[in-house]
């Protein structure tokens, strides 16, 4: 059974930082493209960052220079380091593992507010 479990979300003030983790079981993340998505209330889910199995990365324009996606294949875990957080970064953050098929995590809430 494949499971992706996100953690690290929470409430943070504008300008603060959070590090999200996505721990996988049942699959070897090393052969998957990993991505982080987010969904704000009343909005569609949007792609935030992606890292390929070759560790090539790409980011949404709204987070470039502030967020960093990474992976630790030995720990079977992907990460999203989020710095200089803004209120518009608020939402539920989901990780996804993609290859021929894809898997979603259950999501973790990030709230940026003073």
C-alpha positions in Angstrom: 0.0 0.0 0.0 1.4 3.4 -1.1 1.3 6.2 1.4 2.5 9.8 1.2 2.4 11.6 4.6 2.9 15.4 4.7 4.0 17.2 7.9 5.4 20.5 9.0 2.5 22.8 8.3 1.2 25.3 10.8 0.5 28.9 11.6 3.4 31.4 10.9 3.7 35.1 10.7 4.4 36.9 7.4 8.1 36.8 6.7 8.5 33.5 8.6 9.6 30.1 7.4 8.3 26.5 7.4 9.7 23.3 6.2 7.2 20.7 4.9 8.1 17.0 4.6 6.6 14.3 2.5 7.4 10.8 3.7 6.7 7.9 1.4 6.1 4.2 2.0 5.3 1.5 -0.4 7.3 3.2 -3.3 10.8 4.2 -3.9 10.7 8.0 -4.3 14.1 7.9 -6.1 12.4 6.9 -9.4 9.5 9.4 -9.1 9.1 13.0 -10.0 7.9 14.7 -6.8 5.8 17.8 -6.7 4.2 20.1 -4.1 0.8 21.6 -4.8 -1.4 23.9 -2.8 -5.0 24.8 -2.6 -6.3 28.0 -1.1 -10.0 28.3 0.0 -12.2 28.7 -3.0 -9.4 28.2 -5.5 -8.2 25.3 -7.6 -5.2 23.3 -6.7 -2.0 24.8 -8.2 1.5 23.5 -8.8 4.1 25.1 -6.5 7.3 23.2 -7.1 8.6 20.0 -8.8 11.8 18.0 -8.6 12.5 15.2 -11.1 14.3 11.9 -10.4 17.4 13.6 -11.8 16.9 16.4 -9.2 15.9 19.1 -11.8 13.7 21.6 -10.2 11.1 24.1 -11.3 8.8 26.5 -9.4 5.7 28.6 -9.8 6.6 32.2 -10.5 4.9 33.2 -7.3 7.3 31.3 -5.1 10.6 31.5 -7.1 13.4 32.7 -4.9 11.5 31.9 -1.7 10.7 28.2 -1.8 13.1 25.3 -2.3 12.1 21.8 -3.1 14.5 18.9 -2.4 14.6 15.2 -1.9 16.5 12.7 0.3 16.2 9.4 -1.4 17.9 7.6 1.4 15.1 8.7 3.7 12.4 8.3 1.0 11.3 11.8 1.8 10.7 15.1 -0.2 10.8 18.5 1.3 9.6 22.0 0.7 11.5 24.8 2.4 9.4 27.9 2.5 10.9 31.3 3.4 9.6 34.8 3.4 6.1 33.5 3.6 3.2 35.8 2.6 -0.5 35.7 3.5 -1.2 34.6 -0.1 0.8 31.4 0.6 -2.0 30.2 2.9 -3.6 26.9 1.9 -3.5 23.2 2.1 -0.2 21.8 0.7 -0.2 18.4 -0.9 2.7 16.3 -2.1 2.5 14.1 -5.2 4.6 11.3 -6.5 4.4 10.9 -10.3 5.7 8.3 -12.7 3.4 6.3 -14.9 0.7 6.7 -12.3 0.5 9.2 -9.4 -0.1 9.3 -5.7 -1.3 12.1 -3.5 -0.7 12.8 0.2 -3.5 13.9 2.5 -2.3 17.5 2.8 -1.0 19.8 5.5 -2.4 23.2 6.4 -0.2 26.3 6.1 -1.6 29.5 7.4 0.4 32.8 7.1 -1.2 35.5 9.3 -0.2 38.1 11.8 
